[in-house]
Every structure is written in C-alpha cells, then in structure tokens.
Amino acid sequence: MLFSWKDDSKTILVVCLASLLMALNINTFVQTGGLYPGGATGLTILIQRLSERFLNISLSFAVVNFLLNMIPIYIGFRYIGKKFTLYSCLMIVLTGLLTDLLPSYIITYDTLLISIFGGIINGFSISLCLRMDTTSGGTDFIAIYLSQRKGIDAWNVVLYFNVVLLVVAGFVFGWDKALYSIIFQYTTTQVVHTLYKRYQKKTLFIVTDNPQEVCEVIYATSRHGATILRGEGSFHLKERSLVYSVVSSDESKKVVHAVRKVDPHSFINTIKTQDLAGLFYQRPTL
C-alpha cells in the first residue's frame, strides 16, 4: 500500500468535498422530499424514520450508516484494495458526521425538482469518489466488486437492488415518496454512468499501414493486447491491416491519441462494447 503526498492530498481533498456535497444533499433535497437515496444511505434514512415513527427514538445517521457499512468495508479490504477502502471509510465517516452536524435547509418543496436535482448532486458526489479510486460506501463496494470479479457494468444492478428498499418504504410511508425516490435513484445512476467509465469498454477498429507499432502503443498505453487482421482497401486495391482491440472507456481517448501519433493517417472506428467474454485486463485498485 504505497502513499504519495501529492496524489493522496488530492484524494483527501476530493473526498472531503464529496462528503460535504452528499451531506448537504441529504439535509436539503433528500430530507425535504422525504426520499430514499438507495444503498446504505437510503437504508440508514429508512431505519431512522422507522425508529422515529414506531419507537419515538432519534438515531444518529453517522452511527447507523457506519454499522450498515461494516460488511461492505470488509468486502473492500478483502477483495478490492486496502488503500481504496481506507479512503472510502473516510468518506463514510465524514458524510455521517456532517449529516448529523449540518442544519437542514429547504430550497424547494417541489418533489419532482428535488428528485431530479438531488439525484444529480448525489451522482456527482459518487462519481467524484470513484474517479479518485474510492467510494461513498454501501452498494458502491458491491458494484465495484462485481465489476472487477465478473467484468460487468454493475450500476444498473444496484438500481434493481434498491427496489426492495423502496417497496418497504412505500408500504410504510406512502408510495408517492417511493416512486419519486425511483426518479432520484435513476438520475443518480445515469450521472454515474456518464461521468465514470472505468468499467465500461470500447472496441477499436484501426485501419493502418503500421500494425505492429499500433499494437505496441495500445499495450504501452492501456496494457491491452490487439489482433491484426489483413485486408484490402476497396478504392486503391492496396493491402491494409486492421487492428482490433478492446479497451476501457476511460482509456480510449488516450489510446486513440497515441495511435494517431504513431500513424497520423490511420482510420479509427470506436464502438461501445455491450458484452465481453474472455480475459480482459482490469487495472487493480490499491
């Protein structure tokens, strides 16, 4: 577990910012709209509201949220990465403390606006963490574990997983809040999908006269291999090479830029990859 003052200071700063945004979002949009963000955060809020309604007891968000994250934290330490999990613990603790300490503030009572803009802020906060190789905890750990172990884009799986939480909330507190929470969670998922692309993949088809150099630069840039196919150009009837490779979405622009340096005359077609079977190198999480 290696530390770098520059990189780690940047990560800590971003984690603090993400914690502040998430806590403010909970105390403004989420509480005002009576919504359930999903994951450990949503379950924490559900437990708080159940406790207040049936036991007349006010529970600390920080304490309940940390207890719910104990198993995901174990999964993080055991299967994902120790440094990654330590930063995630910082995010979980800071978010909990700030949520308990910061006052509530009402921006609007329009539940639809709350669902959309609250979901955007929530997704942005989660994406900030993910881009710094950390997470906001809860189901994010599980999503990353599935992505690394199974090679799948698991964020929509998390959305389906949260349906159980919303069903319970709907039965107890009313279906209108549960339905608006679906909008909140869907918006969050789409924002994360847009901003965080590490576990998404793209296929590159590169027509070039320098196939070996192109393959070498793809590997040097992304650690991914490539396949060289031989063909013939239909216009000049000249033999050409087609280099085929699959890379992570967050690496695709760097790979294309590197390929253009090696062969400025190359023709590159980039396609979003839906499903992939077989060995695919995944950059490890520290």
Buried (B, 14 or more C-beta within 10 A) or exposed (E): EEEEEEEBEEBBEBBBEBBBBBBBBBBBBBBBBBBBBBBBBBBBBBBBBBBEEEEEEEBBBBEBBBEBBEEBBEBBBEBBBEBBBBBBBBBBBBBBBBBBEBEEEEEEEEBEEBBBBBBBBBBBBBBBBBBBBBBBBBBBBBBBBBBBEEBBBBBBBBBEBBEEBBEBBBEBBEEEBBEBBBBBBBBBBBBBBEBBBBBBBBBBBBBBEBBEBBBBBBBEBBEBBBEBEEEEEEEEEEEBBBBBBBBBBBBBEEBBEBBBEBBEEBEBEBEEBEEEEEEBEBEEBB
